[in-house]
Amino acid sequence: MSASAAGRDKVVDEGRKPGETGLVQNPPRLVKNLAADPKHADRLNALRVGLDAWMKDQGDEGLKTERALPDPQPKKKEKK
């Protein structure tokens, strides 16, 4: 890949299913899901294992710990 092509590509995850990843190229609507490609299975598994280990080390239990946090946007008080 040329330097100019590398500069155009970026990894995105907005609006993706969990575990889905890919490269967005010009134009942005052209997305290839690399997670679905069998030749990337070993790398994807290594990333998942690494993330699981990091989460365990941090005491991160996923949604369980997220839901235990206070609401970052407190509810607005109703006017009487």
C-alpha positions in Angstrom: 0.0 0.0 0.0 1.3 3.4 -0.9 1.8 6.1 1.7 -1.0 8.1 0.1 -3.4 5.1 0.2 -2.4 4.4 3.9 -3.3 8.0 4.8 -6.8 7.7 3.2 -7.7 4.5 5.1 -8.9 4.6 8.7 -10.3 2.0 11.1 -13.9 2.7 12.2 -16.4 1.1 14.5 -19.3 3.6 14.5 -22.6 1.8 14.0 -21.0 -1.6 13.7 -22.1 -4.9 15.3 -20.0 -6.0 18.3 -16.7 -7.5 17.1 -17.1 -6.1 13.6 -14.2 -4.0 12.3 -13.1 -2.7 9.0 -11.4 -0.1 6.9 -13.1 2.9 5.4 -11.7 4.0 2.1 -12.6 6.9 -0.1 -15.5 7.1 -0.7 -16.5 6.3 2.9 -19.5 4.1 2.0 -17.1 1.3 0.8 -16.5 -0.8 3.9 -15.1 -4.3 4.1 -15.8 -6.2 7.4 -12.4 -7.6 8.2 -13.7 -9.5 11.2 -15.8 -11.7 8.8 -12.7 -12.6 6.7 -11.3 -16.0 7.8 -7.7 -14.9 7.1 -8.0 -12.4 10.0 -9.5 -14.9 12.5 -6.2 -15.5 14.4 -5.6 -11.7 14.7 -9.2 -11.1 15.8 -9.0 -13.8 18.4 -5.7 -12.4 19.7 -7.3 -9.0 20.1 -10.3 -10.4 21.9 -8.0 -12.4 24.3 -5.9 -9.3 24.9 -9.0 -7.2 25.6 -10.4 -9.8 28.0 -7.1 -10.0 29.9 -6.9 -6.2 30.1 -10.5 -5.9 31.3 -9.9 -8.6 34.0 -6.7 -6.7 35.1 -8.7 -3.5 35.4 -11.6 -5.1 37.2 -13.9 -4.3 34.3 -16.8 -6.6 34.1 -18.3 -5.0 31.0 -21.9 -3.9 31.2 -22.1 -5.0 34.9 -19.5 -2.4 35.9 -20.9 0.2 33.5 -24.4 0.0 34.9 -23.0 0.4 38.5 -21.5 3.9 37.6 -23.5 7.0 38.3 -25.4 8.5 35.4 -23.0 11.0 33.8 -26.0 13.1 32.7 -28.3 13.5 35.7 -32.0 13.9 35.0 -33.3 17.4 34.7 -35.4 18.6 37.5 -39.0 19.1 36.6 -40.4 22.6 36.9 -43.4 23.0 39.2 
